[in-house]
Amino acid sequence: MRARIRFIAPLAVAVALTAACGNSGSSGTGGDAQGSGTASGDTCAPVAGDKLVVLEDDKHLQNADNVIPAVNAQTAQSQPALLPALNAVSAALTTKDLVDMNAAVDVDRKSAEDVAAAWVADSGVTDGLEQGSGPIAVGGAGFTESTVLANVYADVLKAAGFDASVREVGSRELYLEALITGNEIQAFPEYLATVTETLNKKANGPEAKPVASGDVDATLAALQPLAQANGLAFGEPSDAVDQNAFAVTTAFADQVGVKTLSELADACGDGSLILGGPAECPTRPFCQPGLEDTYGLKFASFQEYGDTGGPLTKAAIQQGEVSIGLVFSSDGALAQG
């Protein structure tokens, strides 16, 4: 289970999920899309297959959780080569890189350190870096992707002349405070929308109006004053995103002829889609209601699985129990897709 879970809530804030209600594969309860319980056609009925592919969220339903370097502001000011080195990572990093690196650790059982070193070597990000000096501790949150990215940051900072190390830290509430003080860690690979909403709630209370969105530039603009108020500085967001996403089998995508959620809506007007996800999906705006409202998708039914983006949901897609299911966009299982 990931230590960082944004989930499909109005605010993309890291919280621990309670166990989903119901048994795996049990019928969900919610929304008019479940009313009939049967499809009026079979154009987009489930298609089994081993390989999964994420459909592009071309209307930006999900918040922009792009990987972005977060650093202690005082450290950034005293070490002017720090953020440029981490921005070099952002300039090269893609979602496919995240998928491949996660797969290398979780599937191929390589070490996070070796996977990070290989990416740094292959990417060329260390060429021509401005040089700095002194110790920099990079925090990692203890799940695969965060650990790999922390090692990527540390390797690049070493190439930029810093005495960089990686330190595993706890929850976001703990490591943000450590980053703000700058005593234990001075840099961290963060996620744009999630950290924006965390700081928004910290500043304005738990019921604060959301300021993050699917617009990267707008979310970054909302983050800057929050960061400044907390003694933090952020670099450039990468193209790499780890956010809620919706996957189908490649066999389904090829048969229906879709690569985006908009194309799925155009192709599946007969209401034959079956959606799979956690118990909360039928009521959460970034899941079933969002798919219906933003894309006009229609579902024959919803199937509940008790692991957000986990192996039960992915297996249900692969085995043809559901047409489409909630996953994470950088899941290593997508490397085969």
Buried (B, 14 or more C-beta within 10 A) or exposed (E): EBBBBBBBBEBBBBBEBEEBEBEBBEEBEBBEBBEEEEBEEEBBBBBEBEBBBBBBBEBEBBBBBBBBBBBBBBBBEEBEBBBBBBBBBBEBBBBEBBBBBBBBBBEEEBEBBEBBBBBBEEBEBBEEBEEBEBEBBBBBBBBBBBBBBBBBBBBBBBBBBBEBBBBBBEBBEEBBBBBBEBEBBBBBBBBBBBBBBBBBBBEEEEEBEBBBBBBBEEBBEBBEEBBEEBBBBBBBBBBBBBBBBBBBBBBBBEBBEBEBBBBBBBBBBBBBBBBBBBBBBBBBBBBBBBBBEBBEBBBBBBBBBBBBBBEBBBBBBBEBBBBBBBBBBBBBBBBEB
